[in-house]
Amino acid sequence: MKNRMRKKSNKSCLKSIFVDISSLEAPKKFNQEIWHRLQRDILDIKIEFNSAQKTFPNICLLIAGIIDYYREQRVNFDFQDLNNADGYITNTHFYTPCNADIKSESLNYPFDKVWTFSTPEGISNLTDAFVDKIRTSEVVEEGVLRGITWCINETMDNVLQHANISKGLIMGQHLKDSHRITAVR
């Protein structure tokens, strides 16, 4: 993208970007579609999703990161038919991530949501929320919980300390049937 400040275009949006968020290629294709519109100075972009689609945290988080990046570049997104999208998709908050820096009720249910964090307090809030939820829903040895706490905290802290960015995004998933926990950053 060009370094100069873009003026908002009077051009109408190209056809909507239709995102197949069940595809592992979705983030790459989504980014390419946005980039092509920006080359035409189109800053207002409509996004459509298939209501029957399912997705995974790694796709949601990458899409959220792309949206966040382009919003900082003054791109406006209009999400079409989000009310008709699969409940999981809308509950992830990929289009407006939850803010871990602010204590809120969302922290009571931290999994399957995209979160932003930019402070040590945000890292602590989210780490505590993930671990508290695991503690109440799984039988886990205390040493394992300490290890999980360290991994989550260290991962988020490294994002802020070493990536030269002002905020990070993370999404965690707890798969109770298989007793697995995944975190995508």
KOLLO-916185 format. One record per residue (C-alpha): residue in three letters; x, y, z. Coordinates in Angstrom, 3 decimals, decimal comma, m for minus. Example, Ala and Ser with C-alpha at 12.3 -4.5 7.8 and 13.67 -1.06 7.14 Angstrom:
2
<atom><residu>ALA</residu><u>12,300</u><v>m4,500</v><w>7,800</w></atom>
<atom><residu>SER</residu><u>13,670</u><v>m1,060</v><w>7,140</w></atom>
END
This chain:
185
<atom><residu>MET</residu><u>0,000</u><v>0,000</v><w>0,000</w></atom>
<atom><residu>LYS</residu><u>1,249</u><v>3,458</v><w>m0,815</w></atom>
<atom><residu>ASN</residu><u>2,586</u><v>5,516</v><w>2,073</w></atom>
<atom><residu>ARG</residu><u>0,631</u><v>8,619</v><w>1,200</w></atom>
<atom><residu>MET</residu><u>m2,667</u><v>9,368</v><w>2,926</w></atom>
<atom><residu>ARG</residu><u>m5,582</u><v>8,319</v><w>0,754</w></atom>
<atom><residu>LYS</residu><u>m8,634</u><v>10,480</v><w>0,270</w></atom>
<atom><residu>LYS</residu><u>m11,936</u><v>8,743</v><w>0,667</w></atom>
<atom><residu>SER</residu><u>m13,093</u><v>7,785</v><w>m2,777</w></atom>
<atom><residu>ASN</residu><u>m16,465</u><v>8,672</v><w>m4,229</w></atom>
<atom><residu>LYS</residu><u>m16,275</u><v>5,486</v><w>m6,233</w></atom>
<atom><residu>SER</residu><u>m18,752</u><v>2,870</v><w>m5,160</w></atom>
<atom><residu>CYS</residu><u>m17,517</u><v>m0,425</v><w>m3,845</w></atom>
<atom><residu>LEU</residu><u>m16,581</u><v>m3,102</v><w>m6,281</w></atom>
<atom><residu>LYS</residu><u>m18,763</u><v>m6,140</v><w>m5,895</w></atom>
<atom><residu>SER</residu><u>m18,760</u><v>m7,387</v><w>m2,347</w></atom>
<atom><residu>ILE</residu><u>m15,955</u><v>m9,581</v><w>m1,144</w></atom>
<atom><residu>PHE</residu><u>m17,450</u><v>m12,991</v><w>m0,532</w></atom>
<atom><residu>VAL</residu><u>m15,406</u><v>m14,777</v><w>2,127</w></atom>
<atom><residu>ASP</residu><u>m15,406</u><v>m18,560</v><w>2,345</w></atom>
<atom><residu>ILE</residu><u>m14,250</u><v>m18,726</v><w>5,946</w></atom>
<atom><residu>SER</residu><u>m14,375</u><v>m22,504</v><w>5,959</w></atom>
<atom><residu>SER</residu><u>m11,346</u><v>m22,500</v><w>3,641</w></atom>
<atom><residu>LEU</residu><u>m7,781</u><v>m22,391</v><w>4,911</w></atom>
<atom><residu>GLU</residu><u>m7,055</u><v>m20,109</v><w>1,940</w></atom>
<atom><residu>ALA</residu><u>m9,613</u><v>m17,538</v><w>3,154</w></atom>
<atom><residu>PRO</residu><u>m7,161</u><v>m15,145</v><w>4,885</w></atom>
<atom><residu>LYS</residu><u>m4,842</u><v>m15,001</v><w>1,876</w></atom>
<atom><residu>LYS</residu><u>m7,691</u><v>m14,502</v><w>m0,602</w></atom>
<atom><residu>PHE</residu><u>m9,374</u><v>m11,959</v><w>1,685</w></atom>
<atom><residu>ASN</residu><u>m6,180</u><v>m9,920</v><w>1,940</w></atom>
<atom><residu>GLN</residu><u>m5,679</u><v>m10,048</v><w>m1,835</w></atom>
<atom><residu>GLU</residu><u>m9,259</u><v>m8,881</v><w>m2,495</w></atom>
<atom><residu>ILE</residu><u>m8,844</u><v>m5,914</v><w>m0,151</w></atom>
<atom><residu>TRP</residu><u>m5,466</u><v>m5,018</v><w>m1,643</w></atom>
<atom><residu>HIS</residu><u>m6,934</u><v>m5,015</v><w>m5,176</w></atom>
<atom><residu>ARG</residu><u>m9,665</u><v>m2,611</v><w>m4,080</w></atom>
<atom><residu>LEU</residu><u>m7,152</u><v>m0,324</v><w>m2,398</w></atom>
<atom><residu>GLN</residu><u>m5,208</u><v>m0,121</v><w>m5,654</w></atom>
<atom><residu>ARG</residu><u>m8,375</u><v>1,454</v><w>m7,078</w></atom>
<atom><residu>ASP</residu><u>m8,699</u><v>3,834</v><w>m4,081</w></atom>
<atom><residu>ILE</residu><u>m11,780</u><v>2,001</v><w>m2,841</w></atom>
<atom><residu>LEU</residu><u>m11,874</u><v>2,424</v><w>0,925</w></atom>
<atom><residu>ASP</residu><u>m15,456</u><v>1,290</v><w>1,598</w></atom>
<atom><residu>ILE</residu><u>m15,635</u><v>m2,471</v><w>1,305</w></atom>
<atom><residu>LYS</residu><u>m18,617</u><v>m4,777</v><w>1,732</w></atom>
<atom><residu>ILE</residu><u>m17,958</u><v>m8,220</v><w>3,157</w></atom>
<atom><residu>GLU</residu><u>m20,369</u><v>m11,151</v><w>2,766</w></atom>
<atom><residu>PHE</residu><u>m20,326</u><v>m14,579</v><w>4,373</w></atom>
<atom><residu>ASN</residu><u>m22,208</u><v>m17,738</v><w>3,545</w></atom>
<atom><residu>SER</residu><u>m24,630</u><v>m18,347</v><w>6,416</w></atom>
<atom><residu>ALA</residu><u>m24,047</u><v>m22,092</v><w>6,386</w></atom>
<atom><residu>GLN</residu><u>m20,283</u><v>m21,946</v><w>6,789</w></atom>
<atom><residu>LYS</residu><u>m18,277</u><v>m23,200</v><w>9,731</w></atom>
<atom><residu>THR</residu><u>m14,811</u><v>m21,969</v><w>10,580</w></atom>
<atom><residu>PHE</residu><u>m11,873</u><v>m22,463</v><w>12,894</w></atom>
<atom><residu>PRO</residu><u>m9,969</u><v>m20,151</v><w>15,269</w></atom>
<atom><residu>ASN</residu><u>m6,888</u><v>m19,925</v><w>13,065</w></atom>
<atom><residu>ILE</residu><u>m9,014</u><v>m18,580</v><w>10,198</w></atom>
<atom><residu>CYS</residu><u>m11,035</u><v>m16,187</v><w>12,394</w></atom>
<atom><residu>LEU</residu><u>m7,929</u><v>m14,750</v><w>14,006</w></atom>
<atom><residu>LEU</residu><u>m6,114</u><v>m14,154</v><w>10,734</w></atom>
<atom><residu>ILE</residu><u>m9,189</u><v>m12,498</v><w>9,207</w></atom>
<atom><residu>ALA</residu><u>m9,460</u><v>m10,330</v><w>12,357</w></atom>
<atom><residu>GLY</residu><u>m5,815</u><v>m9,316</v><w>12,031</w></atom>
<atom><residu>ILE</residu><u>m6,291</u><v>m8,355</v><w>8,386</w></atom>
<atom><residu>ILE</residu><u>m9,391</u><v>m6,314</v><w>9,228</w></atom>
<atom><residu>ASP</residu><u>m7,572</u><v>m4,591</v><w>12,091</w></atom>
<atom><residu>TYR</residu><u>m4,594</u><v>m3,735</v><w>9,891</w></atom>
<atom><residu>TYR</residu><u>m6,697</u><v>m2,249</v><w>7,122</w></atom>
<atom><residu>ARG</residu><u>m8,911</u><v>m0,323</v><w>9,544</w></atom>
<atom><residu>GLU</residu><u>m5,745</u><v>1,407</v><w>10,721</w></atom>
<atom><residu>GLN</residu><u>m5,180</u><v>2,300</v><w>7,059</w></atom>
<atom><residu>ARG</residu><u>m8,632</u><v>3,990</v><w>7,039</w></atom>
<atom><residu>VAL</residu><u>m10,537</u><v>1,226</v><w>5,256</w></atom>
<atom><residu>ASN</residu><u>m14,216</u><v>0,981</v><w>6,194</w></atom>
<atom><residu>PHE</residu><u>m15,837</u><v>m2,442</v><w>6,295</w></atom>
<atom><residu>ASP</residu><u>m19,545</u><v>m3,112</v><w>5,938</w></atom>
<atom><residu>PHE</residu><u>m20,330</u><v>m6,643</v><w>7,065</w></atom>
<atom><residu>GLN</residu><u>m23,373</u><v>m7,885</v><w>5,210</w></atom>
<atom><residu>ASP</residu><u>m25,769</u><v>m10,396</v><w>6,742</w></atom>
<atom><residu>LEU</residu><u>m23,779</u><v>m11,061</v><w>9,911</w></atom>
<atom><residu>ASN</residu><u>m27,076</u><v>m11,741</v><w>11,642</w></atom>
<atom><residu>ASN</residu><u>m27,612</u><v>m14,626</v><w>9,224</w></atom>
<atom><residu>ALA</residu><u>m24,116</u><v>m16,041</v><w>9,698</w></atom>
<atom><residu>ASP</residu><u>m23,436</u><v>m19,116</v><w>11,780</w></atom>
<atom><residu>GLY</residu><u>m23,657</u><v>m18,316</v><w>15,510</w></atom>
<atom><residu>TYR</residu><u>m20,087</u><v>m19,423</v><w>16,119</w></atom>
<atom><residu>ILE</residu><u>m18,799</u><v>m17,001</v><w>13,499</w></atom>
<atom><residu>THR</residu><u>m20,566</u><v>m13,982</v><w>14,979</w></atom>
<atom><residu>ASN</residu><u>m19,709</u><v>m14,948</v><w>18,558</w></atom>
<atom><residu>THR</residu><u>m15,994</u><v>m14,927</v><w>17,750</w></atom>
<atom><residu>HIS</residu><u>m16,087</u><v>m11,119</v><w>17,422</w></atom>
<atom><residu>PHE</residu><u>m13,580</u><v>m11,344</v><w>14,569</w></atom>
<atom><residu>TYR</residu><u>m14,975</u><v>m8,122</v><w>13,088</w></atom>
<atom><residu>THR</residu><u>m14,728</u><v>m6,210</v><w>16,406</w></atom>
<atom><residu>PRO</residu><u>m12,409</u><v>m8,072</v><w>18,787</w></atom>
<atom><residu>CYS</residu><u>m12,961</u><v>m7,984</v><w>22,530</w></atom>
<atom><residu>ASN</residu><u>m10,500</u><v>m5,841</v><w>24,478</w></atom>
<atom><residu>ALA</residu><u>m8,648</u><v>m7,743</v><w>27,216</w></atom>
<atom><residu>ASP</residu><u>m7,214</u><v>m4,495</v><w>28,600</w></atom>
<atom><residu>ILE</residu><u>m10,668</u><v>m3,651</v><w>29,987</w></atom>
<atom><residu>LYS</residu><u>m12,230</u><v>m5,994</v><w>32,527</w></atom>
<atom><residu>SER</residu><u>m15,629</u><v>m7,032</v><w>31,227</w></atom>
<atom><residu>GLU</residu><u>m18,151</u><v>m9,858</v><w>31,403</w></atom>
<atom><residu>SER</residu><u>m16,707</u><v>m11,230</v><w>28,171</w></atom>
<atom><residu>LEU</residu><u>m13,737</u><v>m12,422</v><w>30,245</w></atom>
<atom><residu>ASN</residu><u>m16,092</u><v>m14,890</v><w>31,979</w></atom>
<atom><residu>TYR</residu><u>m16,230</u><v>m16,806</v><w>28,677</w></atom>
<atom><residu>PRO</residu><u>m12,849</u><v>m16,134</v><w>27,069</w></atom>
<atom><residu>PHE</residu><u>m12,683</u><v>m19,018</v><w>24,607</w></atom>
<atom><residu>ASP</residu><u>m13,810</u><v>m18,857</v><w>20,980</w></atom>
<atom><residu>LYS</residu><u>m13,457</u><v>m15,063</v><w>20,850</w></atom>
<atom><residu>VAL</residu><u>m10,870</u><v>m12,869</v><w>19,207</w></atom>
<atom><residu>TRP</residu><u>m9,154</u><v>m10,628</v><w>21,763</w></atom>
<atom><residu>THR</residu><u>m6,878</u><v>m7,628</v><w>21,520</w></atom>
<atom><residu>PHE</residu><u>m4,341</u><v>m6,834</v><w>24,216</w></atom>
<atom><residu>SER</residu><u>m1,862</u><v>m3,987</v><w>24,517</w></atom>
<atom><residu>THR</residu><u>m0,887</u><v>m3,808</v><w>28,174</w></atom>
<atom><residu>PRO</residu><u>0,488</u><v>m6,092</v><w>30,879</w></atom>
<atom><residu>GLU</residu><u>m2,946</u><v>m5,782</v><w>32,550</w></atom>
<atom><residu>GLY</residu><u>m4,634</u><v>m7,058</v><w>29,399</w></atom>
<atom><residu>ILE</residu><u>m2,255</u><v>m10,004</v><w>29,256</w></atom>
<atom><residu>SER</residu><u>m2,950</u><v>m10,768</v><w>32,916</w></atom>
<atom><residu>ASN</residu><u>m6,729</u><v>m10,388</v><w>32,520</w></atom>
<atom><residu>LEU</residu><u>m6,864</u><v>m12,790</v><w>29,618</w></atom>
<atom><residu>THR</residu><u>m4,377</u><v>m15,298</v><w>31,007</w></atom>
<atom><residu>ASP</residu><u>m6,349</u><v>m15,433</v><w>34,261</w></atom>
<atom><residu>ALA</residu><u>m9,640</u><v>m15,783</v><w>32,353</w></atom>
<atom><residu>PHE</residu><u>m8,352</u><v>m18,683</v><w>30,231</w></atom>
<atom><residu>VAL</residu><u>m6,853</u><v>m20,501</v><w>33,215</w></atom>
<atom><residu>ASP</residu><u>m9,893</u><v>m19,915</v><w>35,473</w></atom>
<atom><residu>LYS</residu><u>m12,197</u><v>m21,336</v><w>32,804</w></atom>
<atom><residu>ILE</residu><u>m9,939</u><v>m24,378</v><w>32,358</w></atom>
<atom><residu>ARG</residu><u>m9,751</u><v>m24,858</v><w>36,126</w></atom>
<atom><residu>THR</residu><u>m13,552</u><v>m24,939</v><w>36,448</w></atom>
<atom><residu>SER</residu><u>m14,254</u><v>m27,193</v><w>33,469</w></atom>
<atom><residu>GLU</residu><u>m11,409</u><v>m29,751</v><w>33,522</w></atom>
<atom><residu>VAL</residu><u>m9,625</u><v>m31,889</v><w>36,060</w></atom>
<atom><residu>VAL</residu><u>m6,093</u><v>m30,573</v><w>35,676</w></atom>
<atom><residu>GLU</residu><u>m3,124</u><v>m30,912</v><w>37,976</w></atom>
<atom><residu>GLU</residu><u>m1,895</u><v>m27,639</v><w>39,476</w></atom>
<atom><residu>GLY</residu><u>1,520</u><v>m28,044</v><w>37,836</w></atom>
<atom><residu>VAL</residu><u>m0,167</u><v>m28,318</v><w>34,438</w></atom>
<atom><residu>LEU</residu><u>m2,161</u><v>m25,151</v><w>35,151</w></atom>
<atom><residu>ARG</residu><u>1,047</u><v>m23,317</v><w>36,085</w></atom>
<atom><residu>GLY</residu><u>2,558</u><v>m24,458</v><w>32,789</w></atom>
<atom><residu>ILE</residu><u>m0,493</u><v>m23,345</v><w>30,806</w></atom>
<atom><residu>THR</residu><u>m0,455</u><v>m20,003</v><w>32,612</w></atom>
<atom><residu>TRP</residu><u>3,228</u><v>m19,492</v><w>31,779</w></atom>
<atom><residu>CYS</residu><u>2,732</u><v>m20,450</v><w>28,097</w></atom>
<atom><residu>ILE</residu><u>m0,232</u><v>m18,128</v><w>27,545</w></atom>
<atom><residu>ASN</residu><u>1,373</u><v>m15,231</v><w>29,402</w></atom>
<atom><residu>GLU</residu><u>4,759</u><v>m15,662</v><w>27,713</w></atom>
<atom><residu>THR</residu><u>3,228</u><v>m15,928</v><w>24,241</w></atom>
<atom><residu>MET</residu><u>1,246</u><v>m12,709</v><w>24,605</w></atom>
<atom><residu>ASP</residu><u>4,091</u><v>m10,877</v><w>26,322</w></atom>
<atom><residu>ASN</residu><u>6,486</u><v>m11,858</v><w>23,519</w></atom>
<atom><residu>VAL</residu><u>4,101</u><v>m10,403</v><w>20,949</w></atom>
<atom><residu>LEU</residu><u>4,220</u><v>m6,998</v><w>22,609</w></atom>
<atom><residu>GLN</residu><u>7,910</u><v>m7,103</v><w>23,571</w></atom>
<atom><residu>HIS</residu><u>9,477</u><v>m8,447</v><w>20,387</w></atom>
<atom><residu>ALA</residu><u>7,148</u><v>m7,769</v><w>17,457</w></atom>
<atom><residu>ASN</residu><u>7,425</u><v>m3,967</v><w>17,622</w></atom>
<atom><residu>ILE</residu><u>3,651</u><v>m3,542</v><w>17,603</w></atom>
<atom><residu>SER</residu><u>1,307</u><v>m1,704</v><w>19,932</w></atom>
<atom><residu>LYS</residu><u>m1,226</u><v>m4,504</v><w>20,325</w></atom>
<atom><residu>GLY</residu><u>m1,682</u><v>m8,182</v><w>19,691</w></atom>
<atom><residu>LEU</residu><u>m4,570</u><v>m10,460</v><w>18,878</w></atom>
<atom><residu>ILE</residu><u>m5,224</u><v>m13,905</v><w>20,299</w></atom>
<atom><residu>MET</residu><u>m7,990</u><v>m16,486</v><w>20,233</w></atom>
<atom><residu>GLY</residu><u>m8,194</u><v>m19,583</v><w>22,400</w></atom>
<atom><residu>GLN</residu><u>m10,293</u><v>m22,689</v><w>22,016</w></atom>
<atom><residu>HIS</residu><u>m11,044</u><v>m25,342</v><w>24,600</w></atom>
<atom><residu>LEU</residu><u>m12,108</u><v>m28,674</v><w>23,126</w></atom>
<atom><residu>LYS</residu><u>m13,690</u><v>m30,447</v><w>26,083</w></atom>
<atom><residu>ASP</residu><u>m14,307</u><v>m33,764</v><w>24,314</w></atom>
<atom><residu>SER</residu><u>m10,648</u><v>m34,221</v><w>23,437</w></atom>
<atom><residu>HIS</residu><u>m9,344</u><v>m32,325</v><w>26,501</w></atom>
<atom><residu>ARG</residu><u>m7,327</u><v>m29,993</v><w>24,255</w></atom>
<atom><residu>ILE</residu><u>m6,605</u><v>m26,306</v><w>24,476</w></atom>
<atom><residu>THR</residu><u>m5,388</u><v>m24,316</v><w>21,517</w></atom>
<atom><residu>ALA</residu><u>m4,306</u><v>m20,701</v><w>21,324</w></atom>
<atom><residu>VAL</residu><u>m3,697</u><v>m18,918</v><w>18,072</w></atom>
<atom><residu>ARG</residu><u>m1,794</u><v>m15,645</v><w>17,968</w></atom>
END
